[in-house]
Structures are given as structure tokens and as C-alpha cells.
Amino acid sequence: MWPIPTLNNTFVTVFFSSDTLICSWIERIDNNPLLTLRAYKRYPLSNLELERLTIFNPTIIQKYISLFLHEYDLINAFILFSLQGSGVTEKFVAMSTSTPHHSDFGSMNSRNFLWEYRYLYPNDKGQFIFYVYKVLRSLVLQYQLLAIAAGCNLVTMTTKTIGLIDAYKYIFGTAFRRSQFAIDMIKCNNNIETLFSIDMLNRMLIFTTKGALQDQIYHAASIGLLSAERAV
């Protein structure tokens, strides 16, 4: 019988975009109300390693992920993949009901794509706004194979926007109200990234890594992904 490696309650987020790979390890330490950025690495991708999120150089991508996991002894951690870029179709859709059926989204339905939606807020026109996203099944398979090759315990694959939506909810906790979310999203024309400032992030996260502030949006999204997994 082969021994099964023990998994721990550690989570690592990996963000993929056409020009950057970002690995992040965030934890809560000793019941501190603030989370701690334990480790963070940004790997530039300047030689078409990823194009429209299609992986053209899986060897180098796998190398970067493995380097990060081994450097911080995180080889048994749970891994969250987040995709950002033109390989993902994202849009905000107004519906007449807050509880639609999948068939109500029309053109999003396709055998070639995996897609999902998230209810966000009601607007002042009596409509309900949803975030809808889809990605090619073949692209999802690429990332699943990458996770297997890198020995990753992959538990989630989603978009950065989903992480930011969940981060907004995490910030407000039990005080979260869709009515206020609607006001904030309408003000920023649904550009949710603009809702996260350095001051807001400092109220959630302790930085222990130099240069990490430049990627504040990724850290916010990481916190959202972790909260969805009940990891923080």
C-alpha cells in the first residue's frame, strides 16, 4: 500500500494572466483579526508562456509553481487557481428575476464552454444584476493537467472577479448588504477592482513581503477565494 501524504489546512492561490504568474500564501496566525501574507512571488511571463490563457510552455509554468511550493514547504497545501484575461469571457447581465434558470442566459450555454453565474445586486430599474463568466473546456483541461504535473492539490479554479466579489463580502462580514453593494458597484460602473484601496487592504492583511503592495488587487482576490473555501 502506498502512503497517502497528509494534507494540512494551508491554502495557496495562483493567479494566471498573459504576462504574469503570481503565487500567494495567506494565513490567519494565532487568532489575529488580521490575516498575514506569509509569502508572495511574482513571476513575469514575457516569452508567450501564456497567450489568451492558453499554456504554450507548461514546463516553465510548472517550474515556477513548484519552486514556490517547495521554497515555503507547501507541497501538501490546497491550491486555488484564478484565471484572468482574454481567455475568459466575463460580463454583467441584467435579468428580470433574482432566481433565473441556466437556460435564461441564452448564448452562454455551449457544449464547448464551462460557465457559471453569480447574483450580485438589484438595480433601481427593478432588474437583478448577475456576473456571468465562461471558459473553454479545453482550457480548463490544460490547467487540470498542469496541476497534476506540478503535484498540486487543486481544489478551486475560477476568475479573479469572483475572488473580488467574495473579498467585498468578507470585508463587511455580517454587515454585508446587497443594497450597499449595488450603490458601490453602480458608482464604479461595475469595475469592482476600484473598490479596493490600500487602506482597505491594510485593514484585512499584514504584509511581510517587500513589494507586495503593487499587487493589492490580487491579494484582495486571494482573501476572497480563501473566504469562499472557509480557510480564513
DRENTINU-609062 format. One record per residue: residue in three letters; x, y, z of N, C-alpha, C in turn. Coordinates in steps of 0.2 Angstrom, whole numbers, padded with zeros to 4 digits, always signed. Example, Ala and Ser with C-alpha at 12.3 -4.5 7.8 and 13.67 -1.06 7.14 Angstrom:
residues 2
ALA+0066-0028+0039+0062-0022+0039+0066-0016+0039/SER+0064-0011+0035+0068-0005+0036+0064+0000+0039/
***
This chain:
residues 232
MET+0004-0006+0000+0000+0000+0000+0004+0006+0000/TRP+0003+0011-0004+0007+0017-0005+0004+0022+0001/PRO+0008+0025+0004+0006+0030+0009+0003+0036+0006/ILE-0002+0039+0009-0006+0045+0006-0003+0051+0010/PRO+0000+0056+0007+0003+0062+0010-0003+0065+0014/THR-0001+0068+0020-0006+0071+0024-0007+0078+0022/LEU-0013+0080+0021-0014+0087+0019-0015+0091+0025/ASN-0013+0098+0024-0014+0102+0030-0019+0108+0028/ASN-0021+0112+0033-0026+0117+0031-0023+0123+0029/THR-0018+0123+0024-0014+0128+0021-0017+0129+0014/PHE-0018+0135+0012-0020+0137+0005-0016+0141+0002/VAL-0014+0140-0005-0010+0144-0009-0014+0146-0015/THR-0014+0152-0017-0018+0155-0023-0013+0156-0028/VAL-0014+0154-0034-0010+0155-0040-0014+0159-0045/PHE-0012+0165-0047-0016+0169-0052-0012+0169-0059/PHE-0016+0167-0064-0013+0167-0071-0016+0173-0075/SER-0011+0176-0078-0013+0181-0083-0008+0180-0089/SER-0009+0184-0095-0005+0183-0100+0003+0185-0099/ASP+0004+0190-0094+0011+0192-0093+0013+0191-0086/THR+0009+0188-0082+0012+0187-0075+0009+0180-0072/LEU+0013+0177-0068+0010+0172-0064+0012+0174-0056/ILE+0007+0174-0052+0008+0176-0045+0005+0171-0040/CYS+0010+0169-0036+0009+0164-0031+0008+0168-0024/SER+0003+0166-0020+0002+0169-0014+0000+0164-0008/TRP+0003+0165-0002+0001+0161+0004-0001+0166+0009/ILE-0008+0166+0011-0011+0170+0016-0014+0165+0021/GLU-0012+0167+0028-0015+0163+0033-0017+0168+0039/ARG-0021+0165+0043-0023+0169+0050-0018+0165+0055/ILE-0015+0170+0059-0010+0167+0063-0012+0169+0071/ASP-0013+0164+0075-0014+0165+0082-0020+0169+0083/ASN-0025+0167+0079-0032+0171+0080-0032+0178+0079/ASN-0026+0181+0076-0026+0188+0075-0032+0190+0070/PRO-0035+0195+0072-0040+0198+0067-0038+0199+0060/LEU-0032+0201+0060-0029+0202+0053-0026+0196+0050/LEU-0027+0195+0044-0023+0190+0040-0016+0192+0039/THR-0012+0187+0037-0005+0188+0036-0003+0185+0029/LEU+0001+0190+0025+0003+0187+0019+0010+0184+0021/ARG+0010+0177+0021+0016+0174+0023+0021+0173+0018/ALA+0019+0173+0011+0024+0173+0006+0020+0175-0001/TYR+0024+0177-0005+0022+0180-0011+0027+0181-0016/LYS+0026+0178-0023+0031+0179-0028+0027+0181-0034/ARG+0030+0185-0038+0028+0187-0045+0033+0185-0050/TYR+0030+0181-0055+0035+0178-0060+0032+0181-0067/PRO+0036+0186-0070+0035+0189-0076+0035+0183-0082/LEU+0030+0184-0086+0029+0179-0092+0030+0184-0098/SER+0036+0184-0101+0037+0188-0106+0039+0185-0113/ASN+0039+0178-0113+0040+0174-0119+0035+0170-0121/LEU+0029+0173-0121+0022+0169-0123+0021+0163-0120/GLU+0023+0162-0113+0022+0156-0110+0014+0155-0109/LEU+0011+0160-0109+0003+0160-0109+0001+0165-0114/GLU-0004+0163-0118-0007+0168-0123-0014+0167-0123/ARG-0018+0172-0121-0025+0171-0121-0027+0166-0116/LEU-0022+0165-0111-0023+0160-0106-0021+0153-0108/THR-0020+0152-0114-0018+0145-0117-0011+0144-0115/ILE-0009+0139-0112-0002+0137-0109+0002+0134-0115/PHE+0007+0138-0117+0012+0136-0123+0018+0134-0120/ASN+0020+0135-0113+0026+0132-0110+0024+0130-0104/PRO+0021+0124-0103+0019+0121-0097+0025+0120-0092/THR+0031+0118-0095+0037+0117-0091+0039+0122-0087/ILE+0039+0129-0090+0041+0134-0086+0036+0136-0080/ILE+0029+0136-0082+0024+0137-0078+0024+0132-0072/GLN+0025+0126-0073+0025+0121-0068+0031+0122-0064/LYS+0037+0124-0067+0043+0126-0063+0042+0131-0058/TYR+0039+0137-0060+0038+0142-0055+0033+0140-0050/ILE+0028+0137-0051+0023+0134-0046+0027+0130-0041/SER+0031+0125-0044+0034+0120-0039+0040+0124-0035/LEU+0043+0129-0038+0048+0132-0034+0045+0136-0028/PHE+0039+0139-0029+0036+0142-0024+0034+0138-0018/LEU+0031+0132-0020+0028+0127-0015+0034+0124-0012/HIS+0039+0122-0015+0045+0119-0011+0049+0124-0007/GLU+0050+0130-0009+0053+0135-0005+0050+0136+0001/TYR+0043+0136+0002+0040+0138+0008+0037+0131+0011/ASP+0039+0125+0009+0037+0119+0011+0029+0119+0011/LEU+0026+0120+0005+0019+0120+0004+0017+0115-0001/ILE+0021+0109-0001+0019+0104-0006+0013+0101-0005/ASN+0010+0101+0001+0004+0097+0003-0002+0102+0004/ALA-0001+0108+0002-0006+0113+0003-0011+0112-0002/PHE-0017+0115-0001-0023+0116-0005-0021+0121-0010/ILE-0023+0121-0017-0021+0126-0022-0027+0128-0025/LEU-0028+0135-0025-0033+0138-0029-0030+0142-0035/PHE-0033+0140-0041-0031+0143-0047-0036+0149-0049/SER-0033+0155-0051-0038+0160-0053-0035+0163-0060/LEU-0040+0163-0065-0038+0165-0071-0041+0172-0073/GLN-0037+0176-0077-0038+0182-0078-0036+0184-0085/GLY-0040+0186-0090-0038+0188-0096-0043+0186-0102/SER-0040+0187-0108-0045+0187-0114-0047+0179-0115/GLY-0044+0175-0112-0046+0168-0112-0053+0166-0108/VAL-0055+0171-0104-0061+0171-0100-0066+0176-0103/THR-0072+0174-0104-0077+0178-0106-0081+0180-0099/GLU-0081+0187-0098-0084+0189-0092-0089+0195-0094/LYS-0095+0195-0091-0099+0201-0092-0105+0201-0087/PHE-0108+0207-0086-0113+0208-0081-0120+0208-0085/VAL-0124+0205-0083-0131+0204-0086-0136+0206-0081/ALA-0141+0210-0084-0147+0212-0080-0153+0207-0082/MET-0156+0204-0077-0161+0199-0078-0168+0202-0074/SER-0173+0199-0076-0180+0201-0073-0181+0197-0066/THR-0177+0193-0065-0178+0189-0059-0171+0187-0055/SER-0172+0187-0049-0165+0185-0045-0164+0178-0045/THR-0169+0174-0047-0168+0166-0047-0169+0163-0054/PRO-0165+0165-0059-0165+0163-0066-0163+0156-0066/HIS-0165+0153-0072-0163+0146-0074-0157+0147-0079/HIS-0153+0141-0079-0147+0142-0084-0149+0144-0091/SER-0155+0141-0093-0157+0142-0100-0159+0150-0101/ASP-0160+0153-0096-0162+0161-0096-0156+0165-0099/PHE-0150+0162-0098-0144+0166-0100-0142+0165-0108/GLY-0146+0161-0111-0146+0160-0119-0139+0158-0121/SER-0135+0163-0124-0129+0162-0128-0124+0159-0124/MET-0124+0160-0117-0119+0157-0113-0119+0149-0113/ASN-0124+0146-0115-0125+0139-0115-0121+0136-0121/SER-0116+0132-0120-0112+0129-0125-0109+0123-0123/ARG-0109+0118-0127-0105+0112-0125-0098+0113-0125/ASN-0095+0118-0128-0088+0119-0128-0085+0123-0122/PHE-0090+0126-0118-0088+0130-0113-0090+0128-0106/LEU-0087+0129-0101-0089+0128-0094-0091+0136-0092/TRP-0097+0136-0089-0099+0143-0087-0103+0143-0081/GLU-0103+0149-0078-0107+0149-0071-0109+0157-0070/TYR-0113+0158-0066-0116+0165-0064-0116+0166-0057/ARG-0116+0172-0055-0116+0174-0048-0121+0180-0047/TYR-0126+0180-0043-0131+0185-0042-0127+0190-0038/LEU-0128+0197-0040-0124+0202-0037-0129+0207-0033/TYR-0133+0210-0036-0137+0215-0033-0143+0217-0037/PRO-0148+0220-0034-0154+0223-0038-0152+0230-0040/ASN-0155+0233-0046-0154+0240-0048-0160+0243-0047/ASP-0160+0250-0048-0166+0254-0047-0171+0254-0053/LYS-0170+0249-0058-0175+0248-0063-0179+0242-0062/GLY-0178+0239-0056-0182+0233-0055-0179+0227-0058/GLN-0172+0227-0060-0169+0222-0063-0164+0219-0058/PHE-0161+0213-0059-0156+0210-0055-0150+0209-0059/ILE-0144+0211-0056-0138+0211-0060-0134+0204-0058/PHE-0132+0201-0063-0128+0195-0062-0121+0195-0065/TYR-0116+0192-0062-0109+0192-0066-0109+0185-0069/VAL-0108+0185-0075-0108+0178-0079-0101+0177-0082/TYR-0098+0171-0082-0091+0170-0084-0091+0163-0087/LYS-0087+0162-0093-0086+0156-0096-0079+0155-0098/VAL-0077+0149-0099-0070+0147-0102-0071+0141-0105/LEU-0067+0140-0111-0067+0134-0115-0065+0128-0110/ARG-0069+0123-0112-0067+0116-0108-0060+0114-0109/SER-0058+0115-0115-0051+0113-0117-0046+0117-0113/LEU-0047+0123-0111-0043+0127-0107-0043+0125-0100/VAL-0049+0123-0097-0049+0120-0091-0045+0114-0090/LEU-0045+0110-0095-0042+0103-0095-0034+0105-0095/GLN-0032+0110-0098-0025+0112-0098-0023+0113-0091/TYR-0027+0117-0087-0025+0119-0081-0025+0113-0076/GLN-0030+0108-0077-0030+0102-0073-0024+0098-0074/LEU-0022+0097-0080-0016+0093-0082-0010+0097-0079/LEU-0010+0104-0079-0004+0107-0076-0004+0106-0068/ALA-0010+0106-0065-0010+0104-0058-0007+0097-0056/ILE-0009+0093-0061-0007+0086-0060+0001+0085-0061/ALA+0003+0088-0066+0010+0088-0067+0014+0091-0061/ALA+0012+0097-0059+0015+0100-0053+0014+0097-0046/GLY+0010+0092-0046+0008+0089-0040+0004+0093-0035/CYS+0000+0097-0038-0004+0102-0034-0011+0099-0032/ASN-0013+0100-0026-0019+0098-0023-0025+0103-0025/LEU-0026+0103-0032-0031+0109-0034-0038+0108-0032/VAL-0041+0113-0028-0047+0112-0026-0052+0117-0029/THR-0050+0123-0032-0054+0128-0035-0050+0131-0041/MET-0055+0132-0046-0052+0136-0052-0058+0140-0054/THR-0056+0147-0054-0061+0152-0055-0058+0158-0058/THR-0062+0164-0058-0059+0170-0060-0057+0175-0054/LYS-0053+0180-0056-0051+0185-0051-0057+0189-0049/THR-0062+0190-0053-0068+0194-0052-0072+0190-0046/ILE-0072+0184-0047-0076+0180-0041-0072+0181-0035/GLY-0066+0181-0035-0062+0182-0029-0063+0189-0026/LEU-0064+0194-0030-0065+0201-0028-0072+0202-0025/ILE-0077+0198-0028-0084+0199-0025-0084+0196-0018/ASP-0081+0190-0018-0081+0187-0011-0077+0191-0006/ALA-0071+0194-0008-0067+0198-0004-0072+0204-0001/TYR-0076+0207-0005-0080+0213-0003-0085+0210+0002/LYS-0088+0204+0001-0092+0201+0006-0088+0200+0013/TYR-0082+0198+0012-0078+0196+0018-0077+0202+0022/ILE-0075+0208+0019-0074+0214+0022-0079+0216+0027/PHE-0085+0216+0024-0091+0218+0028-0094+0213+0033/GLY-0093+0206+0031-0095+0201+0036-0102+0201+0037/THR-0105+0201+0043-0112+0200+0044-0115+0207+0042/ALA-0111+0212+0041-0114+0219+0039-0115+0220+0032/PHE-0113+0215+0028-0114+0215+0021-0121+0216+0019/ARG-0123+0221+0014-0129+0222+0012-0129+0223+0004/ARG-0133+0219+0001-0133+0220-0007-0135+0227-0009/SER-0139+0230-0005-0141+0237-0007-0135+0242-0007/GLN-0130+0241-0002-0124+0245-0002-0120+0243-0007/PHE-0119+0236-0009-0115+0233-0014-0117+0236-0021/ALA-0124+0237-0021-0127+0240-0028-0124+0247-0029/ILE-0125+0251-0023-0123+0258-0024-0115+0258-0026/ASP-0111+0254-0022-0104+0254-0024-0102+0252-0031/MET-0106+0247-0033-0104+0244-0040-0107+0249-0045/ILE-0113+0252-0044-0115+0257-0049-0111+0263-0050/LYS-0108+0265-0044-0103+0271-0044-0097+0269-0048/CYS-0095+0263-0048-0089+0262-0051-0090+0258-0058/ASN-0096+0258-0060-0098+0255-0067-0096+0248-0067/ASN-0097+0245-0061-0096+0238-0061-0088+0236-0061/ASN-0084+0241-0061-0077+0239-0061-0075+0238-0054/ILE-0076+0232-0051-0075+0230-0044-0068+0232-0042/GLU-0063+0231-0046-0056+0232-0043-0055+0239-0040/THR-0059+0244-0042-0058+0251-0040-0061+0252-0032/LEU-0065+0246-0030-0067+0247-0023-0062+0245-0018/PHE-0056+0243-0020-0051+0240-0015-0045+0245-0015/SER-0045+0249-0010-0039+0253-0009-0034+0250-0004/ILE-0028+0254-0004-0023+0251+0000-0025+0251+0008/ASP-0029+0257+0010-0031+0257+0016-0036+0251+0018/MET-0040+0250+0013-0045+0244+0015-0041+0238+0015/LEU-0036+0237+0011-0032+0230+0012-0028+0230+0018/ASN-0026+0236+0020-0022+0236+0027-0026+0234+0033/ARG-0033+0235+0032-0037+0233+0037-0039+0226+0037/MET-0036+0222+0032-0038+0215+0032-0031+0211+0032/LEU-0025+0214+0030-0020+0210+0029-0013+0213+0032/ILE-0009+0209+0035-0002+0211+0037+0003+0209+0031/PHE+0007+0214+0029+0012+0212+0024+0018+0211+0027/THR+0021+0205+0025+0028+0203+0027+0033+0203+0021/THR+0030+0204+0015+0034+0204+0009+0035+0210+0006/LYS+0042+0212+0004+0043+0218+0001+0040+0218-0006/GLY+0037+0224-0008+0035+0225-0015+0028+0222-0016/ALA+0025+0219-0011+0018+0216-0011+0013+0220-0013/LEU+0013+0227-0011+0008+0231-0011+0006+0233-0019/GLN+0011+0232-0023+0009+0233-0030+0004+0228-0033/ASP+0003+0223-0030-0002+0218-0032-0008+0218-0027/GLN-0010+0223-0024-0015+0224-0019-0022+0220-0022/ILE-0023+0221-0028-0030+0218-0031-0029+0210-0030/TYR-0023+0208-0032-0023+0200-0031-0023+0198-0024/HIS-0020+0202-0020-0021+0200-0013-0028+0200-0010/ALA-0032+0205-0012-0039+0206-0011-0043+0200-0014/ALA-0041+0198-0020-0045+0192-0023-0043+0186-0020/SER-0037+0185-0017-0034+0179-0014-0038+0178-0007/ILE-0039+0184-0004-0043+0184+0003-0050+0181+0001/GLY-0053+0184-0004-0060+0182-0006-0060+0174-0008/LEU-0056+0172-0011-0055+0165-0013-0055+0160-0007/LEU-0050+0163-0002-0049+0159+0004-0056+0159+0008/SER-0059+0165+0008-0065+0165+0012-0071+0161+0009/ALA-0071+0160+0003-0076+0155+0000-0074+0148+0002/GLU-0068+0147+0003-0066+0140+0005-0066+0139+0013/ARG-0069+0144+0016-0069+0144+0023-0062+0143+0026/ALA-0057+0146+0023-0050+0145+0025-0048+0151+0029/VAL-0052+0156+0030-0050+0162+0034-0056+0164+0038/
***
